[in-house]
Amino acid sequence: MENADVRRKKGNVDMRIVMALVVVVALTGCATMPRQKAAVSVEFRTASQSPAPGLTEMMAAGSEQPVYVSGNVLLSNDSVKSARMVPSPYGPQIEIVFTKAGTEIFARATEQHLMKPIAILVDGKLISAPIVRDRISGGRAVISGKFTEQEAKRIADGIVGK
């Protein structure tokens, strides 16, 4: 009788060890899984209000002024920590929070491009090209455009690969 109790207790200990190993393997696998590929691409690029060699003329929806966009991508999805749709009195917007590296790049880029536009492209289309008025070092950016709430949510979710 004693041997059966000892075997049962030993079996329970063995089962707990097996379960602990399963959990460790599962957690390790999750930690090393690559980030899901973004469904929507976002790019921040340098731009100009005047044409110049190497710049591409683009127009944002609802704009009457062309913007001349560089092929030089300053920031992309990899620099984004999170994105979400936020309501505003002007319509839905997309708030982006940059990674630490992205925050540093954006701060440097906005400092170097004072009084010049920074082009924001979503899936290759110019959404906005705001004029940089001051160095932006807070690690956040807001994309505004003519979005419906559903479009803004789709873009924000797609930027982070949801």
The 8 nearest C-alpha neighbors of each residue, nearest first, counted from 0:
[[1, 3, 2, 4, 5, 6, 7, 8],
 [0, 2, 4, 3, 5, 6, 7, 8],
 [1, 3, 5, 0, 4, 6, 7, 8],
 [2, 4, 6, 0, 5, 1, 7, 8],
 [5, 3, 7, 1, 6, 2, 8, 0],
 [4, 6, 2, 8, 3, 7, 9, 1],
 [5, 7, 9, 3, 4, 8, 10, 2],
 [6, 8, 10, 4, 9, 5, 3, 11],
 [9, 7, 11, 5, 10, 6, 4, 12],
 [8, 10, 6, 12, 11, 7, 5, 13],
 [9, 11, 7, 13, 8, 12, 6, 14],
 [12, 10, 14, 8, 13, 9, 15, 7],
 [11, 13, 9, 15, 10, 14, 8, 16],
 [12, 14, 10, 16, 11, 15, 9, 17],
 [15, 13, 11, 17, 16, 12, 10, 18],
 [16, 14, 18, 12, 17, 13, 19, 11],
 [17, 15, 19, 13, 14, 18, 20, 12],
 [16, 18, 14, 20, 15, 19, 21, 13],
 [19, 17, 21, 15, 20, 16, 14, 22],
 [20, 18, 16, 22, 21, 17, 15, 23],
 [19, 21, 23, 17, 18, 22, 24, 16],
 [22, 20, 18, 24, 19, 23, 25, 17],
 [21, 23, 25, 19, 20, 24, 26, 18],
 [24, 22, 20, 26, 25, 21, 27, 19],
 [23, 25, 27, 21, 22, 26, 20, 28],
 [26, 24, 22, 28, 23, 27, 21, 29],
 [27, 25, 29, 23, 28, 24, 22, 30],
 [26, 28, 24, 30, 29, 25, 23, 31],
 [27, 29, 25, 31, 26, 30, 24, 32],
 [30, 28, 26, 32, 27, 31, 25, 24],
 [31, 29, 27, 28, 32, 26, 33, 25],
 [30, 32, 28, 29, 33, 27, 26, 34],
 [31, 33, 29, 30, 28, 34, 35, 27],
 [34, 32, 35, 31, 30, 36, 29, 28],
 [35, 33, 36, 32, 160, 37, 159, 31],
 [34, 36, 160, 33, 37, 161, 159, 32],
 [37, 35, 160, 34, 38, 159, 33, 161],
 [160, 38, 36, 39, 158, 157, 159, 35],
 [37, 39, 157, 160, 36, 158, 40, 161],
 [40, 38, 157, 158, 37, 122, 154, 41],
 [41, 39, 122, 121, 158, 76, 37, 42],
 [42, 40, 121, 75, 120, 76, 122, 158],
 [41, 43, 75, 120, 74, 119, 72, 44],
 [42, 44, 119, 74, 73, 118, 72, 120],
 [45, 43, 72, 118, 73, 117, 71, 69],
 [44, 46, 117, 69, 118, 68, 71, 116],
 [47, 45, 68, 116, 67, 117, 69, 118],
 [48, 46, 67, 49, 116, 66, 115, 68],
 [47, 49, 66, 67, 50, 46, 116, 65],
 [50, 48, 47, 67, 51, 66, 65, 46],
 [51, 49, 67, 54, 48, 52, 47, 56],
 [50, 52, 54, 53, 49, 67, 47, 55],
 [51, 53, 54, 50, 55, 69, 67, 49],
 [52, 54, 51, 55, 69, 70, 68, 50],
 [55, 53, 69, 68, 67, 52, 51, 56],
 [56, 54, 68, 67, 57, 69, 53, 70],
 [55, 57, 67, 66, 65, 68, 54, 58],
 [58, 56, 66, 65, 67, 55, 125, 59],
 [59, 57, 65, 66, 60, 125, 62, 64],
 [60, 58, 125, 126, 62, 127, 61, 57],
 [61, 59, 62, 58, 126, 145, 125, 144],
 [60, 62, 59, 63, 145, 58, 144, 64],
 [63, 61, 59, 60, 64, 58, 65, 127],
 [62, 64, 65, 61, 58, 59, 60, 66],
 [65, 63, 62, 66, 58, 59, 48, 57],
 [64, 66, 58, 57, 56, 67, 63, 48],
 [65, 67, 57, 48, 56, 47, 68, 58],
 [68, 66, 56, 47, 55, 54, 46, 50],
 [69, 67, 46, 55, 54, 66, 56, 45],
 [70, 68, 54, 71, 45, 46, 44, 55],
 [69, 71, 72, 68, 54, 44, 53, 55],
 [70, 72, 69, 44, 73, 45, 68, 43],
 [73, 71, 44, 74, 43, 70, 42, 75],
 [74, 72, 44, 43, 71, 75, 45, 42],
 [75, 73, 43, 42, 72, 78, 101, 76],
 [74, 76, 42, 41, 77, 78, 43, 73],
 [75, 77, 79, 78, 41, 158, 40, 159],
 [78, 76, 75, 79, 74, 80, 98, 101],
 [77, 79, 101, 76, 98, 75, 97, 74],
 [80, 78, 97, 76, 98, 77, 81, 96],
 [79, 81, 98, 97, 96, 78, 82, 159],
 [82, 80, 96, 79, 95, 159, 83, 97],
 [81, 83, 95, 155, 94, 96, 159, 93],
 [84, 82, 155, 94, 93, 85, 152, 156],
 [83, 85, 93, 152, 151, 92, 155, 94],
 [86, 84, 92, 91, 93, 83, 94, 87],
 [85, 87, 91, 92, 90, 84, 88, 148],
 [86, 88, 90, 89, 91, 85, 92, 143],
 [87, 89, 90, 86, 91, 92, 85, 143],
 [90, 88, 87, 91, 86, 92, 143, 144],
 [91, 89, 87, 88, 86, 92, 146, 145],
 [90, 92, 86, 148, 87, 85, 146, 151],
 [91, 93, 143, 85, 84, 142, 86, 151],
 [94, 92, 84, 142, 141, 83, 85, 151],
 [93, 95, 141, 83, 82, 140, 84, 142],
 [94, 96, 82, 140, 139, 81, 141, 97],
 [97, 95, 139, 81, 80, 138, 79, 82],
 [98, 96, 79, 80, 101, 138, 102, 78],
 [97, 99, 101, 80, 100, 78, 79, 102],
 [98, 100, 102, 101, 97, 103, 138, 78],
 [101, 99, 103, 98, 102, 104, 78, 97],
 [100, 102, 78, 98, 104, 97, 103, 99],
 [103, 101, 138, 99, 105, 97, 100, 104],
 [102, 104, 106, 100, 101, 105, 107, 99],
 [103, 105, 101, 107, 106, 102, 108, 100],
 [106, 104, 108, 102, 107, 103, 101, 109],
 [105, 107, 136, 135, 103, 109, 104, 108],
 [106, 108, 110, 104, 105, 109, 103, 111],
 [109, 107, 105, 111, 110, 106, 104, 112],
 [108, 110, 134, 112, 106, 111, 107, 105],
 [109, 111, 134, 107, 108, 112, 113, 106],
 [110, 112, 108, 109, 113, 107, 134, 106],
 [113, 111, 109, 115, 110, 108, 114, 131],
 [112, 114, 131, 115, 132, 110, 111, 109],
 [115, 113, 131, 132, 130, 112, 116, 133],
 [116, 114, 130, 112, 113, 131, 47, 117],
 [117, 115, 130, 129, 128, 46, 131, 47],
 [116, 118, 45, 128, 46, 44, 129, 119],
 [119, 117, 128, 44, 43, 46, 45, 127],
 [120, 118, 43, 127, 42, 126, 125, 128],
 [119, 121, 125, 124, 42, 123, 126, 41],
 [120, 122, 41, 123, 124, 40, 126, 42],
 [121, 123, 40, 124, 39, 41, 120, 42],
 [122, 124, 121, 120, 125, 40, 41, 42],
 [125, 123, 120, 121, 122, 126, 59, 57],
 [124, 126, 120, 59, 127, 119, 58, 121],
 [127, 125, 59, 120, 119, 124, 144, 121],
 [126, 128, 119, 125, 59, 118, 129, 144],
 [127, 129, 118, 117, 116, 119, 130, 126],
 [130, 128, 116, 117, 127, 131, 118, 115],
 [129, 131, 116, 115, 114, 132, 117, 128],
 [132, 130, 113, 114, 115, 133, 116, 129],
 [131, 133, 114, 113, 130, 134, 115, 109],
 [134, 132, 131, 135, 113, 110, 109, 114],
 [133, 135, 110, 109, 106, 136, 132, 113],
 [136, 134, 106, 137, 109, 133, 105, 138],
 [135, 137, 106, 138, 134, 102, 105, 103],
 [138, 136, 139, 135, 102, 106, 140, 96],
 [137, 139, 102, 97, 136, 96, 140, 101],
 [140, 138, 96, 95, 137, 97, 141, 94],
 [139, 141, 95, 94, 142, 96, 138, 97],
 [142, 140, 94, 93, 95, 143, 92, 139],
 [143, 141, 93, 92, 94, 140, 144, 127],
 [144, 142, 92, 141, 93, 127, 145, 91],
 [143, 145, 146, 126, 127, 142, 92, 60],
 [144, 146, 147, 143, 90, 60, 61, 91],
 [147, 145, 144, 150, 151, 91, 148, 90],
 [146, 148, 150, 149, 151, 91, 145, 90],
 [147, 149, 151, 91, 150, 152, 146, 84],
 [148, 150, 152, 147, 151, 153, 146, 154],
 [151, 149, 153, 147, 152, 148, 146, 154],
 [150, 152, 154, 148, 153, 84, 149, 146],
 [151, 153, 84, 155, 149, 150, 154, 156],
 [154, 152, 150, 156, 151, 155, 157, 149],
 [155, 153, 157, 151, 152, 156, 158, 150],
 [156, 154, 83, 82, 152, 158, 157, 153],
 [157, 155, 161, 153, 154, 158, 159, 152],
 [156, 158, 38, 39, 160, 154, 159, 155],
 [157, 159, 39, 155, 37, 156, 160, 76],
 [160, 158, 157, 156, 37, 161, 81, 82],
 [37, 159, 161, 157, 35, 36, 38, 158],
 [160, 156, 157, 159, 37, 38, 35, 158]]
